[in-house]
Amino acid sequence: LQAALLLDHGDEKNDNGRRPFVADLGCGGGNLSLPLAWWLQKQGLSGGVVAVDINGFALRILAERASLSGVCIETMERDLVHLVEPLIQHSTQERNGIPDNDGSNSSSTVDDRLRLADCAAVVSLHACGAASDLAMAAAISHSLPFALSPCCIGKMNSSRKNTKQDAGGRFIGMPKLGSVDRSAAPSEISYPRSEWLNDVISVEEYQLLAAAADYGTASNPNTNDDTLEERNRTQRCRKAKTIVELDRLQWAKEQGYVV
């Protein structure tokens, strides 16, 4: 973030003329947005955080918390897929034989992309399943640096159901949409992510990897975690997660990023 915001230069804009705003994609209730906005404020910067999430209820809670904390956070209730530039959407859909989304260039969607393009960097903390891939794709399609900490890898194995949206790209009836549906992969995101992994495993094999990679590290009081069988299982799960995350980073590398 310091490199992206050019804090060492003490400038209010970076080389691309962007204000010192950071986009937190899949922000939820703001567990990252709030301390990040506080940190930016402590650096003496006039910007803040653009917090984006599909869940309007969580955003309202975040707005209240930001007001009480006195930090600068701008909230946007949006599906992250609408922040991905059409070039990346089209290349992925073309590979999978999927027609383009007719609403990808609506005026509200273009405005959202311009808002993201005005940021200096993208962060995402525990954006479940495919939401982390959408955050990465949004950053890359705007040539922005990113820092992600994914979670709930197993949810990537679900495909998003068709859900009605309004003109702004918001899901209608959002509070009734389950977390699995919010984290499922839309047509714009396919797995494996990279050509590197696509060349060696099938979609079905990738789904087995993702399922194995979705494991917890907390000890279970009802089981003996120190058995040879359990240690071997944990090792297999860690290797699966390593492959899944390397696949994501390799996709970014194929888009011209240094990772």
C-alpha positions as CSV (number, residue, x, y, z in Angstrom):
1,L,0.0,0.0,0.0
2,Q,2.8,2.4,0.8
3,A,4.3,1.8,-2.7
4,A,0.9,2.2,-4.4
5,L,0.1,5.4,-2.5
6,L,3.6,6.8,-2.9
7,L,3.6,7.8,0.8
8,D,7.3,8.4,0.8
9,H,6.8,11.2,-1.8
10,G,4.2,12.9,0.4
11,D,2.1,13.6,-2.7
12,E,-1.7,13.7,-2.7
13,K,-1.8,12.0,-6.0
14,N,0.3,9.2,-7.4
15,D,1.9,9.1,-10.9
16,N,-1.4,8.2,-12.5
17,G,-3.3,11.1,-10.9
18,R,-5.2,8.9,-8.6
19,R,-6.3,10.1,-5.2
20,P,-5.1,8.1,-2.2
21,F,-8.2,5.9,-2.0
22,V,-8.0,2.1,-1.6
23,A,-10.8,-0.2,-2.8
24,D,-11.9,-2.9,-0.4
25,L,-13.8,-5.4,-2.5
26,G,-16.1,-7.8,-0.7
27,C,-15.7,-5.7,2.4
28,G,-18.7,-7.1,4.4
29,G,-19.1,-5.2,7.7
30,G,-15.8,-3.5,7.4
31,N,-13.3,-5.5,9.5
32,L,-10.6,-4.4,7.0
33,S,-12.1,-1.2,5.7
34,L,-12.2,0.5,9.1
35,P,-8.6,0.0,10.3
36,L,-7.4,0.7,6.8
37,A,-9.3,4.0,6.6
38,W,-7.9,4.9,10.1
39,W,-4.4,4.0,8.9
40,L,-4.8,6.2,5.8
41,Q,-6.0,9.1,8.0
42,K,-3.0,8.7,10.2
43,Q,-0.8,9.1,7.2
44,G,-2.3,12.5,6.7
45,L,-3.9,11.6,3.4
46,S,-7.2,13.2,2.2
47,G,-8.5,9.9,0.7
48,G,-10.0,6.9,2.3
49,V,-11.6,3.6,1.5
50,V,-14.1,2.7,-1.2
51,A,-15.9,-0.3,0.3
52,V,-17.8,-2.5,-2.1
53,D,-20.0,-5.4,-1.3
54,I,-23.1,-7.2,-2.7
55,N,-24.7,-7.1,0.8
56,G,-26.4,-3.8,1.4
57,F,-27.3,-4.7,5.0
58,A,-23.6,-5.2,5.8
59,L,-22.8,-1.9,4.1
60,R,-25.3,0.0,6.2
61,I,-23.6,-1.4,9.4
62,L,-20.2,-0.4,8.0
63,A,-21.5,3.2,7.2
64,E,-22.7,3.5,10.8
65,R,-19.4,2.2,12.2
66,A,-17.4,4.6,10.0
67,S,-19.5,7.5,11.1
68,L,-18.9,6.7,14.8
69,S,-15.2,6.2,14.1
70,G,-14.8,9.4,12.2
71,V,-13.0,7.8,9.2
72,C,-13.6,8.3,5.5
73,I,-15.3,5.3,3.9
74,E,-17.4,5.4,0.8
75,T,-19.7,2.4,0.4
76,M,-21.0,0.9,-2.9
77,E,-23.6,-1.9,-3.0
78,R,-22.5,-3.8,-6.1
79,D,-21.9,-7.2,-7.5
80,L,-18.1,-7.4,-8.1
81,V,-18.6,-8.8,-11.5
82,H,-19.7,-5.4,-12.7
83,L,-16.3,-3.9,-11.7
84,V,-14.4,-6.2,-14.1
85,E,-13.6,-4.5,-17.4
86,P,-15.2,-6.2,-20.4
87,L,-11.8,-7.2,-21.9
88,I,-11.1,-9.7,-19.2
89,Q,-14.8,-10.8,-19.0
90,H,-14.9,-11.4,-22.8
91,S,-11.6,-13.4,-22.9
92,T,-12.9,-15.8,-20.1
93,Q,-16.3,-16.1,-21.6
94,E,-14.9,-16.7,-25.0
95,R,-12.8,-19.5,-23.7
96,N,-15.9,-21.2,-22.2
97,G,-18.2,-20.5,-25.1
98,I,-20.4,-18.1,-23.1
99,P,-22.1,-15.1,-24.7
100,D,-21.3,-11.6,-23.4
101,N,-23.3,-10.0,-20.6
102,D,-25.6,-7.5,-22.3
103,G,-25.6,-5.2,-19.3
104,S,-21.8,-5.0,-18.9
105,N,-21.6,-1.5,-20.4
106,S,-24.6,0.3,-18.8
107,S,-24.0,3.8,-17.6
108,S,-24.1,2.9,-13.9
109,T,-21.6,0.0,-14.5
110,V,-19.2,2.3,-16.4
111,D,-19.4,4.8,-13.5
112,D,-18.6,2.1,-11.0
113,R,-15.5,1.1,-13.1
114,L,-14.4,4.7,-13.3
115,R,-14.7,4.9,-9.5
116,L,-12.5,1.9,-9.1
117,A,-10.0,3.1,-11.6
118,D,-9.6,6.2,-9.5
119,C,-8.3,4.2,-6.6
120,A,-4.6,3.5,-5.9
121,A,-4.9,-0.2,-5.0
122,V,-7.3,-3.1,-4.3
123,V,-7.5,-5.2,-1.2
124,S,-9.8,-8.0,-0.2
125,L,-9.9,-9.9,3.1
126,H,-11.8,-13.2,3.3
127,A,-13.9,-12.6,0.2
128,C,-15.5,-16.1,0.0
129,G,-15.0,-18.4,-2.9
130,A,-15.2,-16.8,-6.4
131,A,-15.5,-13.3,-4.8
132,S,-11.7,-13.3,-4.3
133,D,-11.2,-14.1,-8.0
134,L,-13.6,-11.3,-9.0
135,A,-11.6,-8.9,-6.8
136,M,-8.4,-9.9,-8.5
137,A,-10.0,-9.7,-11.9
138,A,-11.3,-6.2,-11.1
139,A,-7.9,-5.0,-10.0
140,I,-6.1,-6.5,-13.0
141,S,-8.6,-5.1,-15.5
142,H,-7.8,-1.6,-14.1
143,S,-4.1,-2.2,-13.8
144,L,-4.2,-1.8,-10.1
145,P,-1.9,-3.5,-7.5
146,F,-3.8,-5.9,-5.2
147,A,-3.4,-7.8,-1.9
148,L,-5.9,-10.6,-1.3
149,S,-6.5,-13.1,1.5
150,P,-9.0,-15.6,0.1
151,C,-11.1,-18.0,2.1
152,C,-13.8,-20.7,1.7
153,I,-12.2,-22.2,-1.4
154,G,-14.8,-25.0,-1.6
155,K,-17.5,-22.5,-2.5
156,M,-15.8,-22.0,-5.9
157,N,-17.2,-25.4,-6.9
158,S,-20.7,-23.9,-7.0
159,S,-22.1,-22.0,-10.0
160,R,-24.0,-18.8,-9.4
161,K,-27.8,-19.1,-10.0
162,N,-29.6,-16.6,-12.2
163,T,-30.6,-13.8,-9.9
164,K,-32.5,-10.7,-10.9
165,Q,-30.6,-7.4,-10.7
166,D,-31.7,-3.8,-10.8
167,A,-30.2,-1.2,-13.2
168,G,-27.3,-0.6,-10.8
169,G,-26.2,-4.2,-10.7
170,R,-27.5,-4.8,-7.2
171,F,-29.1,-8.1,-6.4
172,I,-32.8,-7.8,-5.6
173,G,-33.8,-9.5,-2.4
174,M,-30.2,-9.7,-1.3
175,P,-30.8,-10.4,2.4
176,K,-32.4,-13.7,1.3
177,L,-29.5,-14.8,-0.8
178,G,-27.3,-17.3,1.0
179,S,-23.6,-17.0,1.4
180,V,-22.9,-20.0,-0.9
181,D,-24.8,-18.2,-3.7
182,R,-23.0,-15.0,-3.1
183,S,-19.6,-16.8,-3.2
184,A,-20.4,-19.0,-6.2
185,A,-18.7,-18.6,-9.5
186,P,-20.5,-16.4,-12.2
187,S,-20.0,-17.2,-15.9
188,E,-17.2,-14.6,-16.0
189,I,-15.0,-16.7,-13.7
190,S,-13.8,-20.2,-14.7
191,Y,-11.6,-22.8,-13.1
192,P,-8.8,-23.6,-13.3
193,R,-7.9,-19.9,-13.5
194,S,-4.6,-20.2,-15.4
195,E,-3.6,-21.8,-18.7
196,W,-0.8,-23.3,-16.7
197,L,-3.1,-25.5,-14.7
198,N,-5.7,-25.9,-17.4
199,D,-3.1,-27.7,-19.5
200,V,-2.6,-30.5,-16.9
201,I,-5.9,-31.1,-15.1
202,S,-9.6,-31.2,-15.9
203,V,-12.3,-29.2,-14.3
204,E,-13.4,-32.2,-12.4
205,E,-9.9,-32.7,-11.0
206,Y,-9.7,-29.1,-10.1
207,Q,-13.0,-29.4,-8.1
208,L,-11.5,-32.2,-6.1
209,L,-8.5,-30.0,-5.4
210,A,-10.7,-27.1,-4.3
211,A,-12.7,-29.4,-2.0
212,A,-9.5,-30.7,-0.4
213,A,-8.1,-27.2,0.0
214,D,-11.1,-26.0,1.9
215,Y,-10.0,-27.1,5.4
216,G,-9.5,-25.5,8.8
217,T,-6.4,-25.5,11.0
218,A,-8.2,-25.3,14.3
219,S,-8.0,-28.4,16.5
220,N,-11.1,-30.5,17.0
221,P,-11.5,-31.5,20.6
222,N,-13.4,-34.6,19.6
223,T,-10.6,-36.0,17.4
224,N,-7.0,-36.9,17.9
225,D,-5.2,-34.5,15.5
226,D,-1.8,-36.1,16.2
227,T,-2.4,-39.4,14.4
228,L,-0.4,-40.3,11.4
229,E,-3.6,-40.4,9.3
230,E,-4.6,-36.9,10.4
231,R,-1.2,-35.5,9.8
232,N,-1.1,-37.0,6.3
233,R,-4.6,-35.6,5.6
234,T,-3.6,-32.1,6.7
235,Q,-0.5,-32.3,4.5
236,R,-2.6,-33.2,1.5
237,C,-5.0,-30.4,2.2
238,R,-2.2,-27.9,2.5
239,K,-0.7,-29.0,-0.8
240,A,-4.1,-28.7,-2.5
241,K,-4.5,-25.2,-1.2
242,T,-1.0,-24.3,-2.4
243,I,-1.9,-25.4,-5.9
244,V,-5.2,-23.5,-5.9
245,E,-3.5,-20.3,-4.8
246,L,-0.6,-20.7,-7.2
247,D,-3.2,-21.2,-10.0
248,R,-4.7,-17.8,-9.1
249,L,-1.3,-16.1,-9.0
250,Q,-0.3,-17.7,-12.3
251,W,-3.4,-16.3,-13.9
252,A,-2.4,-12.9,-12.7
253,K,1.1,-13.5,-14.1
254,E,-0.4,-14.5,-17.5
255,Q,-2.2,-11.1,-17.5
256,G,1.2,-9.4,-17.2
257,Y,1.5,-9.0,-13.4
258,V,4.6,-9.7,-11.3
259,V,3.5,-12.0,-8.4
